[in-house]
């Protein structure tokens, strides 16, 4: 019996049929996503991410957005915010969380976190202590 596809895989298949992109793009884009997840704490350049998908930067951005509906930078920011929420819930300090999710500046991290969640990192941590 063939393996049942995940909703993500079915979504990608539908997109592939609609835009007639080669099937191997799916594999290449997934490689870049895996690379981003594995390197959240590091400064990652867009060219470096595109290289993991064996594409030029421009082509990579275009295909990534077609597949995920977000630019690679938006997607990476979302991954970082999600990881920061986990760390803050665990009680990790805001400063340590900032650096562990790849931000080099606490104010930049705080702005991005607040924009992504509606709460400052400290307020988010306090809200989740009560839960």
N, C-alpha and C positions, 0 to 999 in steps of 0.2 A: 504494500500500500504506500503510495507516495506521501512524503512529508507534507503536512498542511502548512501553507504559508502564513506568516504573521500579517497583521493588518498593515504594518509598515511595508512589508514586501509586496503586498497586493497594491498598496498605494503607489509604490515605485513602478510596478508593472503597468499600472494605468497611465501614469505620467509618461513612461517610455512609449506606450502605444500612441498617446496623444501628440507627442512632440517628435517621435521617430528618432530617438537618440540610440546609439549603439548600446547593447546590453552591458558591455564591459565598463561603461561609465559608472554604473551602479556599484560595482566592485571597487573601482578607483575612489569614488566619493566616500564609500564606507571606510576605506583605508585611511582617508584623511580625518574622518570623524574619530576613528580609533586613536589616531595620533594625537588629536586635540585632547581627548579624554585622558590619555596617558601622560600628557605634558602640561596639565593645567597650572602647575606651580611655576612653570618656566615662562620666560618671555618668548613668545612664538611669533615669528614674522609670517606674513601672508604668503610670501614666496616659498617659505619652508613647508607650509601646509600644502600648497599647490604641488610642490615637488613630490610629496608623498602620494599624490594622485596621478603623477606623471602627466601633468598638464601645465600649460602656461598660466600665469596668474589670472589674466583676463578671462580665459576660457574656463578655468576652474571656478571663478566667482559666478559666472553665468550658469554653469551646470549645477553647482551646489545650490544656488537659489532656486533653480527649477525643481530640484529634488526635495529640498527641505523647506522652501518658502521663506528662507532667511539668508542673509549674506553669511559667509564664514565668520566674520567678526561678530555679528549679532548672535550667531549660534554659540560661539566660544564664550561670549559674555554671559549667555544664559547658562551654559555649563558651569561657569565660575560662580555665578550667583547661587545656583542650586547647591553646589558643593559648600559654599560659604554658609548657606542656611543650615546644612547638616552640621558643620563644625560649630556654629554658634549655638545650636541646640544641645550639642555635646558639652558646652561650657568653655570652649576654646576662646581665648581672649580675642577681641576685635583686631588688635594689631597682628597677632599671630595668624589669624584667619586671613587677613589682608595679604600677607606674604605667601601663605600656603596656597592661595588660589591664583597667584600670578600677578598681583598688583604690586607696583613698586612704590605707591604713594597712598597713604591712609586717606587723605581727602578725596582722591580720585576713586578709591574703593568705596568710600562712604556715599559719594554721589551716585555711583553706578548701582550700589545696593539699594539705596533709597528709591531711585528711579525704577528699579526692577521689582521692588516689593512694597513700596509705599511707606516703609519704615526705615529709620536709621539702623545700622547694625546693632547698636547697643539696645535700642528700643525693641528690636526684633528678639534679641536674646532675652530681655526682661519679660516680654510677652510669652515666650515659650518656656520660661522657668515655671510659670504659674500653671502650665498645662500638665 
